[in-house]
Amino acid sequence: MAGTPFIKLTLGAALCASFAAASAPAQVQEARRIDQIVETNLERLGLEPNPPAGDEVFVRRVYLDIIGRIPTAEEARAFLEADVPGKRGKLIDHLLDSDGYVSHQFNYWADLLRVRSNMQGDSGAAYMVWLKDSLRENKPYDQFVHELVTAKGKVWDNGAVGYYMRDSGMPLDNMSNTMRVFLGTRLECAQCHNHPFDRWTQLDYYKLAQFTYGVQTRTNGYGHEGVQALLDSDKKRRNKRYPLTGNMSRALGDILQPLSYGASDTGRRVNLPADYAYVEPGEKPPSVDPDVPFGEAPRGGRDDSQREIYASWITAHDNPRFTRVVANRLWKRAFGMGVFEPVDDLKDTTPISNPELLDYLESVMRNGRYDLKRFQRILYNTRTYQREATTEE
């Protein structure tokens, strides 16, 4: 069995130390603190923690959760027969550093971001490449979101513009999805009327939409005129003109079409709908200036665009929802249920099953500088994750 990947990993001269030695002490302490919070809460509720899962359960679970498939017979046998200290932690590290982790994470985030391959100007392909590269380099989550929200330029220069190409011509839908995915806040109802089950008003909705309403997804591409100008520039030297024939024009259209797409900012403004009802008779509807519905939008510098201000507000470490929502999403990904549910509908009245745990998960995410791989490594190394599953309600 010495030839299997896992045995090579565990017996390598540089990788034989136990999990505690191989991982930063802070991460070990954070995993143990999570266990302490969970176990204290179970005791308060009069519940017993589930017993530890055996290696045969753990190896199947961790392969499925981290790389999205069960282990091969050879991989499972190698792990079960390995007699080395800290082998569970080593396997977790091995899987997190594998291509399988990138692939499985891509499936998760592509679904969450509604990535499609058949988007205008072949932007779907560029968007997917950008997403995979971001996951492969383990880009910090706050940077990842900031780059998406502020993305501009041509499709093939910046694949992140696919975030806006996905909702081309639908800026209100894009904003609604941004709030739901990254801040766990459902504003959709407020597009047509004040939210019936939350504190958001219709005016809140349109003020927030103003930050990105001016994004357009068609750019001044290098079109036929530009090609003709290049051909005409040779006129002085050759004293000839090369007109584009119909076939040449169609061929150039196919070639140049992707270069006509991207994301750029315009001065376009959003207006309240004509049937806006929240004004007194004879009063004018209020002006729609960009503003945020909670927290404070940072003051932008002289050269900062509205989208820069918007993205900085979303990803601010003191934003009351940004860190909380992603920490809860990844907790649910590991454990099957969030500390609050649904994960994308956080209200002021949403019950939190373990408030102390959620607060601590937020601090772990912040202290780890929004390193998603580090955060998941901590979760997978907890006793809580490595217990037997609960099979009843």
RAGI-V704099 format. One record per backbone hydrogen bond with DSSP energy under -1.0 kcal/mol. CO is the residue of the C=O (numbers start at 1). NH is the residue of the N-H. Records with the same first field share a line. If there is no record, write none. Layout:
CO->NH + NH
This chain:
1->4
4->8
5->9
6->10
7->11
12->15
18->22
19->23
24->28
25->29
26->30
27->31
28->32
29->33
30->34
31->35
32->36
33->37
34->38
35->39
36->40
37->41
38->42
39->43
40->44
41->45
42->47
43->46
51->388
54->58
55->59
57->61
58->62
59->63
60->64
61->65
62->66
63->67 + 69
72->76
73->77
74->78
75->79
76->80
77->81
86->90
87->91
88->92
89->93
90->94
91->95
92->96
93->97
95->98
98->102
99->103
100->104
101->105
102->106
103->107
104->108
105->109
106->110
107->111
108->112
109->113
110->115
117->119
119->122
120->123
122->126
123->127
124->128
125->129
126->130
127->131
128->132
129->133
130->134
131->135
132->136
133->137
134->139
140->144
141->145
142->146
143->147
144->148
145->149
146->150
153->263
154->158
158->161
159->162
160->163
161->164 + 165
162->166
165->168
167->170
170->174
171->175
172->176
173->177
174->178
175->179
176->180
177->181
178->182
179->183 + 185
184->346
187->190
188->191
189->192 + 193
200->195
201->205
202->206
203->207
204->208
205->209
206->210
208->211
209->212 + 213
212->215
214->266
216->264
217->262
219->221
221->223
223->227
224->228
225->229
226->230
227->231
228->232
229->233
231->234
232->235
234->238
235->239
245->249
246->250
247->251
248->252
249->253
250->254
251->255
252->256
253->257
256->259
257->260
258->261
260->219
261->155
263->153
264->216
273->276
280->283
301->304
305->309
306->310
307->311
308->312
309->313
310->314
311->315
316->319
321->325
322->326
323->327
324->328
325->329
326->330
327->331
328->332
329->333
330->334
331->335
332->336
339->353
342->345
347->350
354->358
355->359
356->360
357->361
358->362
359->363
360->364
361->365
362->366
363->367
364->368
365->370
366->369
370->141
371->375
372->376
373->377
374->378
375->379
376->380
377->381
379->382
382->386
384->387
386->53
